[in-house]
Every structure is written in C-alpha cells, then in structure tokens.
Amino acid sequence: MDDQTRIELEAAAFRRLRRHLMEDRADVQNIDLMNLAGFCRNCLSRWYMEAAQERGIEMSQDAARETFYGMPYAEWKARFQAEASPEQQADFEVAFRENVTDKE
C-alpha cells in the first residue's frame, strides 16, 4: 500500500470514529471513555490541535474542540453531558493521571 492510500484510509477511519462518538453514541459519556479506554473526545480534539500545531497551523483548544464536536464545547456539554458520580470522578482522577498527565 502506498503512503497516500494509507493516509486516506487512516483519515477515513478517524472520521468514522468521530461520527460514531458524536452521532451514533453521543450517550456515551467522556468520563466513561476516559475511565475505560484512557482517552475521550477531548483527547481526540487535543490530538487534532497538536497535529495542526506540528504543521505550523495555529489552533486553540476551543477551536479544536469546536471542530471535533461540531459545536462549541459548552453547547455539547449542556446537550449531552450528564453529572458524573463520585465513583466516576474517582476513577477519572486515576485514568487522567495515568493517561494524560504522565504523557504531557
């Protein structure tokens, strides 16, 4: 497989993952994704921003989130995000520390 085809397939898989998380399974909470998989929609938007910045494209966290979420993040939270339980929050502290804090 040539590099251009690989890049196109990877991009298509990313778009399908985004659509799955944003349209098919908007009910799945970010905190649950982070606690189970070690990443969430916010991580994906941050990785998008970092990829842009590596290529010299200025992009803020808010702009990256709006690009990924398809709306301002505050609107997404108001429409789809439920209040986290104390157990979810405790698990999140561990997951964030293991998957985000150590990687930065």
C-alpha distances in whole Angstrom, upper triangle without the diagonal:
4,7,8,7,7,10,11,10,12,15,15,16,18,20,21,22,24,26,26,28,30,31,30,32,34,36,35,36,34,37,36,32,33,35,33,29,30,29,30,30,31,29,26,28,29,25,25,28,27,23,25,28,25,24,28,28,32,32,34,34,36,34,30,32,33,30,28,31,32,36,38,37,41,41,38,40,43,42,40,40,43,45,44,46,48,46,42,43,44,41,39,41,40,36,36,38,35,32,33,36,35,31,33
4,6,6,6,9,10,11,12,14,16,17,19,20,21,23,25,26,27,29,30,31,31,33,35,37,36,37,35,37,37,33,34,36,34,31,31,29,30,30,31,29,26,27,28,24,23,26,25,21,23,26,23,22,25,26,29,30,33,33,35,32,29,31,32,29,28,31,31,35,37,37,40,40,38,40,43,42,40,41,44,46,45,47,48,47,43,44,45,42,40,41,40,37,36,38,35,32,33,35,34,31,32
4,5,5,6,9,10,10,12,14,15,16,18,20,21,22,24,26,27,28,30,30,31,33,35,34,35,32,35,34,31,31,34,32,28,29,27,28,27,28,26,23,24,24,21,20,22,21,18,19,22,19,18,22,22,26,26,29,29,31,29,26,28,29,26,25,28,29,32,34,34,37,38,35,37,40,39,38,38,41,43,42,45,46,44,41,41,42,39,37,39,37,34,33,35,33,29,30,32,31,28,29
4,5,5,6,9,10,11,12,14,15,16,18,20,21,22,24,26,27,28,28,30,31,34,33,34,32,35,34,31,31,34,33,29,29,27,27,26,27,25,22,23,24,21,19,22,21,17,18,21,19,17,21,21,24,25,28,28,30,27,24,27,27,24,23,27,27,30,32,32,36,36,34,36,39,38,36,37,40,43,42,45,46,44,41,42,43,40,38,39,38,35,34,36,34,30,30,33,33,29,30
4,5,5,6,9,10,10,12,14,15,16,18,20,21,22,24,25,26,26,28,30,33,31,33,31,34,33,30,31,33,31,28,29,27,27,26,27,26,22,24,25,22,20,23,23,19,20,23,22,20,24,24,27,27,29,29,31,28,25,27,28,24,23,26,26,30,32,32,36,36,33,36,38,37,35,36,39,42,41,44,45,44,40,41,42,39,37,39,38,34,34,36,34,30,31,34,33,30,31
4,5,5,6,9,10,11,12,14,15,16,18,20,21,23,24,25,25,27,28,31,29,31,29,31,30,27,28,30,28,25,25,23,24,23,25,23,20,21,22,19,18,21,20,17,19,22,20,19,23,23,26,25,28,27,29,27,24,25,27,23,22,25,26,29,31,31,35,34,32,34,37,35,34,34,37,39,38,41,42,41,37,38,39,36,34,36,35,31,31,33,30,27,27,31,30,26,28
4,5,5,6,9,10,10,12,14,15,16,18,20,21,22,24,24,25,27,30,28,29,27,30,29,26,26,29,28,24,24,22,22,21,23,21,17,19,20,16,15,18,17,14,15,18,17,16,19,19,22,22,24,24,26,23,20,22,23,20,19,22,23,26,28,28,32,32,29,31,34,33,31,32,35,38,37,39,41,39,36,36,38,35,32,34,33,30,29,31,29,26,26,29,28,25,26
4,5,5,6,9,10,10,12,14,15,16,18,20,21,22,22,24,25,29,27,29,27,30,29,26,27,30,28,25,26,23,23,21,23,22,18,19,21,18,16,19,19,16,17,20,19,18,21,20,23,22,25,25,26,23,21,22,23,19,18,21,21,25,27,27,31,31,28,31,34,32,30,32,35,37,37,40,41,40,36,37,39,36,33,36,35,31,31,33,31,27,28,31,31,27,28
4,5,5,6,9,10,10,12,14,15,16,18,20,20,21,22,24,27,25,27,26,28,27,24,25,28,26,23,24,22,22,20,23,21,17,19,21,18,17,20,20,17,19,22,21,20,24,23,25,24,27,26,27,25,22,23,24,20,19,21,22,25,28,28,31,31,28,30,33,31,29,31,34,36,35,38,40,38,34,36,37,34,32,34,33,30,29,32,30,26,27,30,30,27,28
4,5,5,6,9,10,11,12,14,15,17,18,20,20,21,22,25,23,25,23,25,25,21,22,25,23,20,20,18,18,17,19,17,14,16,18,14,13,17,17,14,16,19,18,18,21,20,23,22,24,23,24,22,19,20,21,18,16,19,20,24,26,25,29,29,26,28,31,29,27,28,31,33,32,35,37,35,32,32,34,31,29,31,30,26,26,28,26,23,23,26,26,23,24
4,5,5,6,9,10,10,12,14,15,16,18,18,20,21,24,23,24,22,25,25,21,22,25,24,21,21,18,18,16,18,17,13,14,16,13,12,15,16,13,14,18,17,16,19,18,20,19,21,21,22,19,16,18,18,15,13,17,17,21,23,23,26,26,23,26,29,27,26,27,30,32,32,35,36,35,31,32,34,31,29,31,31,27,26,29,27,23,23,27,27,24,24
4,5,5,6,9,10,10,12,14,15,16,16,18,20,23,22,23,22,25,25,21,23,26,24,21,22,19,19,17,19,18,15,16,19,16,14,18,19,16,17,21,21,20,23,21,23,22,24,23,24,21,18,19,19,16,14,17,17,21,23,23,27,26,23,26,29,27,25,26,29,32,32,35,37,35,32,33,35,32,30,32,32,28,28,30,29,25,25,29,29,26,27
4,5,5,6,9,10,10,12,14,15,15,16,18,21,19,21,20,23,22,18,20,23,21,18,19,17,16,15,18,16,13,15,18,15,14,18,19,16,18,21,21,21,24,23,24,23,24,23,23,22,18,19,20,17,14,17,18,21,23,23,26,26,23,25,28,26,24,25,28,30,29,32,34,32,29,30,32,29,27,29,29,25,25,28,26,22,23,27,27,24,25
4,5,5,6,9,10,11,12,14,14,15,16,19,18,19,17,20,20,16,18,21,19,16,17,14,13,12,14,13,10,11,14,12,10,14,15,13,15,18,18,18,21,19,21,19,20,19,20,18,15,15,16,13,11,13,15,18,20,19,23,23,20,22,25,23,21,22,25,28,27,30,32,30,27,28,29,27,24,27,26,23,22,25,24,20,20,24,24,21,22
4,5,5,6,9,10,10,11,13,14,15,18,18,19,18,21,21,18,19,23,21,19,20,16,15,13,15,15,11,12,15,14,12,15,17,15,16,20,20,20,22,20,21,19,20,19,19,17,15,15,15,12,10,12,12,16,19,18,22,21,18,21,24,22,20,22,25,28,27,30,33,32,28,29,31,28,26,29,29,25,24,28,26,23,23,26,27,24,25
4,5,5,6,9,10,10,10,12,14,17,16,18,17,21,20,17,19,22,20,18,19,17,15,13,16,16,13,15,18,16,15,18,20,18,20,23,23,23,26,24,25,22,24,22,22,20,17,17,17,15,12,13,14,18,20,20,23,22,19,21,24,22,20,21,24,27,27,29,32,31,27,28,31,28,26,29,29,25,25,28,27,23,24,27,28,26,27
4,5,5,6,9,10,10,10,12,15,13,15,14,17,16,13,15,18,16,14,15,13,11,10,13,13,10,12,15,14,13,17,18,17,19,22,22,23,25,23,24,21,22,20,20,19,16,15,16,14,11,12,14,17,19,18,21,21,17,19,22,20,18,19,21,24,23,26,28,27,23,25,27,24,22,25,25,21,21,24,23,20,20,24,25,22,24
4,5,5,6,8,9,10,10,14,13,14,13,16,16,13,15,18,18,15,16,13,11,8,11,12,9,10,13,13,12,15,17,16,17,20,21,21,24,21,22,19,19,17,17,16,13,12,13,11,7,8,10,13,16,15,18,17,14,16,19,17,15,17,20,23,22,25,28,27,23,24,27,24,22,24,25,21,21,24,23,20,20,23,25,22,23
4,5,5,5,7,9,9,13,13,15,15,18,18,15,18,21,20,18,19,16,14,11,14,15,12,13,17,16,15,18,20,19,20,23,24,24,26,24,24,21,22,20,19,18,16,14,14,12,10,10,10,14,16,16,19,17,14,17,19,17,15,17,20,23,23,26,29,28,25,26,29,26,24,27,28,24,24,27,27,23,23,27,28,26,27
4,6,6,5,6,8,11,10,13,13,17,15,13,16,18,17,15,17,15,13,11,15,15,13,15,18,18,17,20,22,21,22,25,26,27,29,26,27,24,24,22,21,21,18,16,17,15,12,12,13,16,18,17,20,19,15,17,19,17,14,16,19,22,22,24,27,26,22,24,27,24,22,26,26,22,23,26,25,22,23,26,28,26,27
4,6,6,5,6,9,8,10,10,13,12,10,13,16,15,13,15,12,9,8,11,13,11,12,15,16,15,18,20,20,21,24,25,26,28,25,25,22,22,19,18,18,16,13,14,14,10,9,12,14,16,14,17,16,12,14,16,14,12,13,15,18,18,21,24,23,19,21,23,21,19,22,23,19,19,23,22,19,20,23,25,23,24
4,6,6,5,9,9,11,11,15,15,13,15,18,18,17,18,15,11,9,12,14,12,12,16,16,15,18,20,20,21,24,25,26,27,24,24,21,20,18,17,17,15,12,12,12,9,7,8,11,13,12,15,13,10,12,14,12,10,12,15,18,19,22,25,25,21,22,25,23,21,24,25,22,21,25,25,22,22,25,27,25,26
4,6,6,9,10,13,14,17,17,15,18,21,20,19,21,18,15,12,16,18,15,16,19,20,19,21,24,24,24,27,29,29,30,27,27,24,24,21,20,20,18,15,15,14,12,10,10,13,16,15,17,15,12,14,16,13,11,14,17,20,21,24,27,27,23,25,28,26,24,27,28,25,25,28,28,25,25,29,31,29,29
4,6,8,9,13,14,17,16,15,18,20,18,18,20,18,15,14,17,19,17,18,21,21,21,23,26,25,26,29,30,31,33,30,30,27,27,24,23,23,21,18,18,18,15,13,14,16,19,18,20,18,15,17,18,15,13,15,17,21,21,24,27,26,22,25,27,25,23,27,28,24,25,29,28,25,26,29,31,29,30
4,5,6,9,11,14,12,11,15,16,15,15,17,15,12,12,15,17,15,17,20,20,20,23,25,25,26,29,30,31,33,30,30,27,26,23,22,22,20,17,18,18,15,13,15,16,18,17,18,17,13,14,16,13,10,12,14,17,17,20,23,22,19,21,23,21,20,23,24,21,22,25,25,22,23,26,28,27,28
4,5,7,9,12,12,11,15,16,16,16,18,15,12,10,13,16,15,15,19,20,19,21,24,24,25,28,29,30,32,29,28,25,24,21,19,20,18,15,15,16,13,10,12,13,15,13,15,13,9,11,12,10,7,9,11,15,15,18,22,21,18,19,22,21,19,22,24,21,21,25,25,22,22,26,28,27,27
4,6,9,11,10,11,14,15,15,16,18,16,13,12,15,17,17,18,21,22,22,24,26,27,28,30,32,33,35,32,31,28,26,23,22,23,21,18,18,19,16,14,16,16,17,15,16,15,11,11,13,10,7,8,9,13,13,16,19,19,15,18,21,19,18,21,23,20,21,24,25,23,23,26,28,28,28
4,7,9,7,7,11,12,11,12,14,13,10,10,13,15,15,16,19,20,20,23,24,25,27,29,30,31,33,31,30,27,25,22,21,22,20,17,18,19,16,14,17,17,18,16,17,16,13,12,14,13,9,9,10,12,12,14,17,16,13,15,18,16,15,18,19,17,18,21,21,19,20,23,25,24,25
4,5,5,6,9,10,11,12,13,11,9,9,11,13,14,15,17,19,20,21,23,24,26,27,29,31,32,30,29,25,23,20,19,21,19,16,17,19,15,13,16,17,17,14,15,15,11,10,12,12,8,6,7,10,9,12,14,14,10,12,15,13,12,15,17,14,15,18,19,17,17,20,23,22,23
4,5,5,6,8,10,10,10,8,5,6,8,10,11,12,14,15,17,18,20,21,23,24,26,27,29,27,25,22,20,16,17,18,16,13,15,17,13,12,16,16,16,12,14,15,11,10,13,13,10,8,10,11,10,13,15,14,11,11,14,12,10,13,15,12,12,15,16,14,14,17,19,19,19
4,5,5,6,9,10,9,9,7,10,10,11,13,15,16,17,19,20,21,23,25,26,27,30,31,29,28,24,22,18,19,21,19,16,19,20,17,16,19,19,18,15,16,17,14,12,15,15,12,9,10,10,7,10,12,11,7,8,10,9,6,10,11,9,10,13,14,13,13,15,18,18,19
4,5,5,6,8,9,9,8,11,12,13,15,17,18,19,21,22,23,25,27,28,29,31,33,31,30,27,25,21,22,24,21,18,21,22,18,17,21,21,21,17,19,19,16,14,17,17,13,11,11,12,9,11,13,11,7,10,12,9,8,12,13,10,12,15,15,14,15,18,20,20,21
4,6,5,5,7,6,5,8,10,10,11,14,15,16,18,20,20,22,24,25,26,28,30,28,28,24,23,19,20,22,19,16,19,19,16,15,19,20,20,17,19,19,16,15,18,18,14,12,13,15,12,14,16,14,11,12,14,11,10,13,13,10,11,15,14,12,13,16,18,17,19
4,6,5,4,5,5,9,9,9,11,14,14,15,17,19,19,21,23,24,25,27,29,27,26,23,22,18,19,21,18,16,19,20,17,16,20,21,20,17,19,20,17,16,19,19,16,14,15,15,12,14,15,13,10,11,12,9,7,10,10,6,7,11,10,9,10,13,14,14,16
4,6,6,8,9,12,13,13,15,17,17,18,21,22,22,24,27,27,28,31,32,31,30,27,25,22,23,25,22,20,23,24,20,20,24,24,24,20,21,23,20,18,21,21,18,15,15,15,12,12,13,10,8,9,9,6,6,9,8,5,8,11,10,10,12,14,15,16,18
4,6,8,10,13,15,14,15,18,19,19,21,23,23,24,27,28,28,31,33,32,31,28,27,24,25,26,23,21,24,24,21,20,24,25,25,22,23,24,21,20,23,22,19,17,17,17,14,15,16,13,10,13,13,9,9,12,11,8,11,14,12,11,14,16,17,17,20
4,6,8,11,13,11,12,16,16,15,18,20,20,21,24,25,25,27,30,29,29,26,25,22,23,24,21,19,22,22,18,19,22,24,24,21,23,24,21,20,23,23,19,18,19,19,17,18,19,16,13,15,15,12,11,14,12,9,11,13,11,9,12,15,16,15,18
4,7,11,11,9,11,14,14,14,17,18,18,19,22,23,23,26,28,27,26,24,23,19,21,23,19,18,21,21,18,19,22,24,23,20,22,24,21,20,23,23,20,18,19,19,16,18,18,16,13,14,14,11,9,11,10,6,7,10,8,6,8,11,12,12,14
4,7,8,6,7,11,11,10,13,15,15,16,19,20,20,23,25,24,23,20,19,16,18,19,16,14,18,18,14,15,19,20,20,17,19,21,17,17,21,21,18,16,18,18,16,18,19,18,14,15,16,13,10,13,12,9,8,12,11,7,8,12,13,12,14
4,5,5,6,9,10,11,13,14,15,17,19,20,21,23,25,23,22,19,18,15,16,17,14,12,15,15,12,12,15,17,16,13,16,17,14,13,17,17,14,13,15,16,14,17,19,18,14,14,16,14,11,14,14,11,10,14,14,11,11,14,16,15,16
4,5,5,6,9,10,11,12,14,15,17,18,20,22,23,21,20,17,16,12,13,14,11,8,11,11,8,8,12,13,13,10,13,14,11,12,15,15,12,12,15,17,16,19,21,20,16,17,19,17,14,17,18,14,13,17,17,14,13,16,19,17,17
4,5,5,6,9,10,10,12,14,15,16,18,20,21,19,18,14,13,9,10,12,9,7,10,11,9,9,13,13,12,9,12,14,11,11,15,16,14,13,15,17,16,19,20,20,17,16,18,17,13,15,17,14,12,15,16,13,11,14,16,15,15
4,5,5,6,9,10,10,12,14,15,16,18,20,18,18,15,14,11,13,14,10,9,13,13,10,12,15,16,16,13,16,18,15,15,19,19,17,16,18,19,18,21,22,21,17,17,19,17,13,15,16,12,10,13,13,10,8,12,14,12,12
4,5,5,6,9,10,11,12,14,15,17,19,17,17,14,14,11,13,13,9,9,12,11,8,10,13,15,15,13,17,18,15,16,19,19,17,17,20,21,20,23,25,24,20,20,22,20,17,18,19,15,14,17,17,13,12,15,17,14,15
4,5,5,6,9,10,11,12,14,16,17,14,14,11,10,8,9,9,5,5,8,8,6,8,11,12,12,11,14,15,13,15,18,18,17,16,20,21,21,24,25,25,22,21,23,22,18,20,21,18,16,18,19,15,13,16,18,16,15
4,5,5,6,9,10,10,12,14,15,14,13,10,9,7,10,10,7,7,11,11,9,12,14,15,14,13,16,18,16,17,20,21,19,18,21,22,22,25,25,25,22,21,23,21,18,18,19,17,14,16,17,13,11,13,15,13,12
4,5,5,6,9,10,10,13,14,13,13,11,12,10,13,12,9,10,13,12,10,13,16,18,17,16,19,21,19,20,23,23,22,21,24,25,24,27,28,27,24,23,24,22,19,20,20,17,15,17,17,13,11,14,15,12,12
4,5,5,6,9,10,11,13,11,12,9,10,9,12,10,7,9,11,9,8,12,13,15,16,15,19,20,18,19,23,23,21,21,25,26,26,29,30,29,26,25,27,25,22,23,24,21,18,21,20,17,15,18,19,16,15
4,5,5,6,9,10,11,9,8,6,7,7,9,8,5,8,11,10,10,13,14,16,15,14,18,20,18,20,23,23,23,22,25,27,26,29,30,30,27,26,27,26,22,23,24,21,19,21,21,18,15,17,19,16,14
4,5,5,6,9,10,9,9,8,10,9,13,12,9,12,15,13,13,16,18,19,19,18,21,23,21,22,26,26,25,25,28,28,28,31,31,31,27,26,28,26,23,23,23,21,18,19,20,16,14,16,17,13,12
4,5,5,7,9,9,10,10,12,12,15,13,10,13,16,13,13,17,18,20,20,19,23,24,23,24,28,28,27,26,29,31,30,33,34,33,30,29,30,28,25,26,26,23,21,22,22,18,16,19,19,15,15
4,5,5,7,5,7,7,10,11,13,11,9,13,14,12,13,16,17,19,19,19,22,24,22,24,27,28,27,27,30,32,31,34,35,35,31,30,32,31,27,28,28,26,23,25,25,21,19,21,22,18,17
4,5,5,5,6,7,9,11,14,12,11,14,16,14,15,19,20,21,20,20,23,25,24,25,28,29,29,28,31,32,32,35,35,35,32,31,32,31,27,27,28,26,23,24,24,21,18,20,21,17,15
4,6,7,9,10,13,14,17,16,14,17,19,17,18,21,22,24,23,23,26,28,27,28,31,32,31,30,34,35,34,37,37,37,33,32,33,32,28,28,29,26,23,24,24,21,19,20,20,17,15
4,6,9,11,14,16,18,16,14,18,19,17,18,22,22,24,24,24,27,29,28,29,32,33,32,32,35,37,36,39,40,39,36,35,36,34,31,32,32,29,27,28,27,24,22,24,24,20,19
4,6,9,12,15,17,15,14,18,19,17,19,22,23,24,23,24,27,28,28,29,32,33,33,33,36,37,37,40,40,40,37,35,37,36,32,32,33,30,28,29,29,26,23,24,25,22,19
4,6,10,13,14,12,11,15,16,14,16,19,19,20,20,21,24,25,25,27,29,30,30,30,33,34,34,38,39,39,35,34,36,34,31,31,32,30,27,28,29,25,23,24,25,22,20
4,7,10,12,10,10,14,14,13,16,18,19,19,18,19,21,23,23,25,27,28,28,28,32,33,33,36,37,37,34,32,34,33,30,30,31,29,26,27,28,25,22,23,25,22,19
4,7,8,6,6,10,11,10,12,15,15,16,14,15,18,20,19,21,24,25,25,24,28,29,29,32,33,34,30,29,31,30,27,27,28,26,23,25,26,23,20,21,23,20,18
4,5,5,6,9,10,11,12,14,15,15,13,13,15,17,17,18,21,22,23,22,25,26,26,30,31,31,28,26,29,28,24,24,26,24,21,23,24,21,18,19,22,19,17
4,5,5,6,9,10,11,12,14,13,11,10,13,15,15,15,18,20,20,19,22,23,23,26,27,28,24,23,25,24,20,21,23,21,18,20,21,18,15,17,19,17,15
4,5,5,6,9,10,10,11,10,8,7,10,12,12,13,16,17,18,17,20,21,22,26,27,28,25,23,26,25,22,23,25,23,20,22,24,21,18,20,23,21,19
4,5,5,6,9,10,10,10,8,9,12,13,14,15,18,19,19,19,23,24,25,29,30,31,27,26,29,28,24,25,27,25,22,25,26,23,20,22,24,22,20
4,5,5,6,8,10,10,10,10,13,14,13,15,18,19,18,18,22,24,24,27,29,29,25,24,27,26,22,23,25,22,20,22,23,20,17,19,22,19,18
4,5,5,6,8,8,7,6,10,11,10,11,14,15,15,15,18,20,20,24,26,26,22,22,24,23,20,21,23,21,18,21,22,19,17,19,22,20,18
4,5,5,5,5,5,6,9,10,9,12,14,14,15,15,19,21,22,26,28,29,25,24,27,26,23,25,27,24,22,25,26,23,21,23,26,23,22
4,6,5,7,8,10,13,13,12,15,17,17,17,18,22,24,25,28,30,30,27,26,29,28,24,26,28,25,23,26,26,23,21,24,26,23,22
4,6,8,9,9,13,13,11,13,16,15,15,16,19,22,22,26,28,28,24,24,26,25,22,24,25,22,20,23,24,20,19,22,24,21,21
4,5,7,7,10,9,7,10,13,12,11,12,16,19,20,23,26,26,22,22,25,24,21,23,25,22,20,24,24,21,20,23,25,23,23
4,7,9,11,10,9,12,14,13,13,15,19,22,23,27,29,29,26,26,29,28,25,27,29,26,24,28,28,25,23,26,29,26,26
4,6,8,7,7,10,11,11,12,14,17,20,22,25,28,29,25,25,28,28,24,27,29,26,24,28,29,26,24,26,29,27,26
4,5,5,7,9,10,11,12,13,17,19,20,24,26,28,24,23,27,26,23,25,27,25,23,26,28,25,23,25,28,26,25
4,5,5,6,9,10,10,10,14,16,17,21,23,24,21,20,23,23,19,21,24,21,19,23,24,21,19,21,25,23,22
4,5,5,6,9,10,10,13,14,16,20,22,24,20,19,23,23,20,22,25,23,21,24,26,24,22,23,27,26,24
4,5,5,6,9,10,13,15,17,21,24,25,22,21,25,25,22,24,27,25,23,27,28,26,24,26,29,28,27
4,5,5,6,7,11,13,15,19,22,23,19,19,23,22,20,22,24,22,21,24,26,23,22,24,27,26,25
4,5,5,5,8,10,12,16,18,20,17,16,20,20,17,19,22,20,19,22,24,22,21,23,26,25,25
4,6,6,8,10,13,17,20,21,19,18,22,22,20,22,25,24,22,26,28,26,24,26,29,29,28
4,6,9,12,15,18,21,22,20,20,24,23,21,24,26,24,24,27,29,26,25,28,31,30,30
4,7,10,12,15,19,20,16,17,21,20,18,21,23,21,21,25,26,24,23,25,28,28,28
4,7,9,12,15,16,13,14,17,17,15,18,20,18,18,22,23,21,21,23,26,25,26
4,6,9,13,14,11,12,16,16,15,17,20,19,19,22,23,22,22,24,27,27,27
4,7,10,12,10,10,13,14,13,15,18,18,18,21,22,22,21,23,26,27,27
4,7,8,6,6,10,11,10,12,15,14,15,18,19,19,19,20,23,24,25
4,5,5,6,9,10,10,13,15,15,16,18,20,20,21,22,24,26,27
4,5,5,6,9,10,11,13,14,15,17,19,20,20,21,23,25,26
4,5,5,6,8,10,11,12,14,16,17,18,19,20,22,24,25
4,5,5,6,9,10,10,12,14,15,16,17,18,20,21,23
4,5,5,6,9,10,10,12,14,15,15,16,18,20,21
4,5,5,7,9,10,11,13,14,15,15,17,20,21
4,5,5,6,9,10,11,12,14,14,16,18,20
4,5,5,6,8,10,10,11,12,14,16,17
4,6,5,6,9,10,10,10,12,15,16
4,6,5,6,8,10,10,11,14,15
4,5,5,6,8,9,10,12,14
4,5,5,5,6,9,10,11
4,6,6,5,6,9,10
4,6,7,6,8,11
4,6,6,7,9
4,6,5,6
4,5,6
4,6
4
